[in-house]
Every structure is written in structure tokens, then in C-alpha cells.
Amino acid sequence: MESARHRTTLLALATVLYAAITSIFIRFEHPGLGIGHLFYIPIVLVAFSTGPLLGGGAGALAALLYNIGIIINPRLPSTLEVEQTLIRLLTFVTIGVLIGMFVRRNRSLLDELGRLADRDSITGLPNTRVFQSAIERRLASGASFVLLVGDIDELRRINRESREAGDDALRRLADRLIAAKRPGDEVARVGADEFAVLAGLHGDDARSLALTLERQLRLAGEGVTFGWATCPQDGDNALALYRAADERLYARKMARGLRHDVQDESALRLPA
């Protein structure tokens, strides 16, 4: 919305400048003064706010207004030299196209950087910052929902074999979670070996959802243990919900004999 408003403002300013420069050119231009060079300003504004196509069109419009000014201004020769007209048209259009191309490329890079800033570099899933925003949106809506926090059972062992194998395991699990999620569910990587899922369910469905997801992943060859929390039963803020889910997760892993030193293992869980 803000970007669209900014572009509209630039286009409106360019329109005003076209009219003002043309008027000044007709009234005050004389051989050697160079008022016509001011047309570069609205060309740049149009190209910057749109792209190469309209930037080139802005250059063509400037060349047309320049020629109209030559015809109307009594201080200037009223004859239009073909060579000069073509050179002026080519220059104005080229400037508009080049700036438009640069701006479009720059916007593409900014969009890509913005996308990468919201994604985990290994799995491509939304990262902790994006997931935090997703929780806040659900809390603001007032609807009940479930938070699942899952931990890969054997990631430390896999990482001892090779870091590449560990990264492959993370990517594989991310793909499985994306395939298993239902409409409205949100999945993210929130730690070194932890993934999280948000689901719009009633509180008494949280445990069954966690167990069902564990079974689906184990059938696909992925060992993952989930903890869960429900809003508002287990908390009315993101921190309380995550703590409740994390406590259930580690209690279940210890009961299964998968955690011998919770404190040591927790220290490895870094934000993605």
C-alpha cells in the first residue's frame, strides 16, 4: 500500500513537471540556454516509479513536448531537423528504458532479500521471526489453536556422521511436514533440530494431532517427537504456549530414553 502510494506521488509529480517544463521552455528558451534538459527529471521519475516500458514512453513524451515547444516558441527556429529530432528521441527513450531496467532489477533483488530474510537457509521454511508473527496473528484473532513443537530424535547422531547428512535430514523432514499439513496449518523451523506447527483446532484435539503426525512421519522414515500446547488452555501468549509445548516435548523424549541431558541438548537449539 505504501509503495503504491509512493509511486502514485512520483507519477503525479512527473505530470506536473512535464506541464511546467513545457510552459517554461515555450516562454523562455532561446538557443544555447538548455531548458529542454529539464525533461530528464520527469523521465527519471516515471521510470523510477514504473519500469522500462513506461520509462521509454516517458522519454518519447518528453521528445514530443520538446518538439512542440520548438514549434511554438518564437525565439527558436520553427523547423525541426530530422537528425536532431531522432537523436533527442533516442536519448530520452534510452534514459527512460535504462533507468526503468535498473529500478526493476533493484526491486527484484530487494524482494528476494526480503524473502530470504523470512526463510530458514537450509529448509526454506519460515523462520522463527515469521513464526512468531504467525502466532501473534492467531492470538489477535481470538480463536483457539494448537502449537506443536517437534524435535528430530537422532539429529545429533546424524550430524556426527556428517554435517551434510544432518542438513539432508532437516530438508527431508521439512518436505514431509509441508506434505502432511492441512489447509490453514503453518509450519516453520524454530531451532537447530526443532520444527513447529500451528493448527486451528480445539484444545482436546492437540494430543491426537501430535500423535497422528508422529505416526505419519515414522511411516515415512522420519523419527520425530512432538510436544503440544493449546490456546487459551495452556497460555494466552506466545512464550507461555511455547514453554508448555516444549515441556511436553522433552518430558516425552526423556520417557522414551531419547534425552539423557536435557540441559546440554537444549543449549544446541539455536534460532534458525
ABEGO torsion letter per residue (X at the ends): XAAAAAAAAAAAAAAAAAAAAAAAAAAABBBGAGAAAAAAAAAAAAAAABEAAAAAAAAAAAAAAAAAAAAABAABBABBBAAAAAAAAAAAAAAAAAAAAAAAAAAAAAAAAAAAAABBAAAGBBBAAAAAAAAAAAAAAGBBBBBBBBBBAAAAAAAAABAAAAAAAAAAAAAAAAAABBBGBBBBBABAABBBBBBBBBAAAAAAAAAAAAAAAAAAGBBBBBBBBBOAAAEABAAAAAAAAAAAAAAAAAAAGABABAAAAAAABBBX
